[in-house]
Amino acid sequence: MTPAGFDHAELRTERLTLRRPVAGDVVAVHAIHRDPLACAHNPSDALRTPEEAADLLERWLEHWRGFGFGYWVVRRHDAERTLGFCGVKLTDVDDRRALNLCYRFDPADWGQGFASEAAREVVRWAREHLPALPVVARVRPANTASQRVAVNAGLTRAEHLDRPGEDGPDLLFAAGWESEHLSALTARR
């Protein structure tokens, strides 16, 4: 699926560095995923133990090893503290291969535009390097902040893709989904 040597270990924005995760990131993975606020809309993503964090991080690293991309660790250029995680992984939506956009940040850093900035860069990267794969974000209806991040990242509502999710209904936002499919839906209205 990806060419040999395809490994984009680091992305940069005006304020942020997004880098490939390493084993030492397990502490940050656990800290953010055990925070009840960070997982309020996705309680099934909450982690209780460092072992669960290690298992999650290993799945992220396996995706990187297999495809040369995945979830990045997000930090400010001028700081070592992890703000959160943002990236894409392969998924299937309606029997079509796609990239699932994920962003989860420490609640202490919410409201500063970090998630939008990181997600915008990840979507830009994905559209440039994997243009055949649409990018989708699954968001709970009550999570209006996450919906804003998806829109700020360049995704648009794709109601025809909405579905039940693990923690409740998923509203889907997409970039790069087939325009003829969207045109057919619009023509039926």
LINRAMO-V344670 format. One record per run of one state. SS is the DSSP state (A for helix, B for strand, O for the rest). FROM is the first residue (numbers start at 1). LEN is the number of residues. If there is no record, write none. Layout:
# LINRAMO-V344670
SS:FROM:LEN
SS:FROM:LEN
This chain:
# LINRAMO-V344670
O:1:9
B:10:3
O:13:3
B:16:5
O:21:2
A:23:11
O:34:9
A:43:3
O:46:4
A:50:18
O:68:3
B:71:6
O:77:5
B:82:12
O:94:2
B:96:10
O:106:1
A:107:3
O:110:4
A:114:16
O:130:4
B:134:6
O:140:4
A:144:9
O:153:3
B:156:2
O:158:1
A:159:3
O:162:1
B:163:3
O:166:2
B:168:8
O:176:3
A:179:10
O:189:1
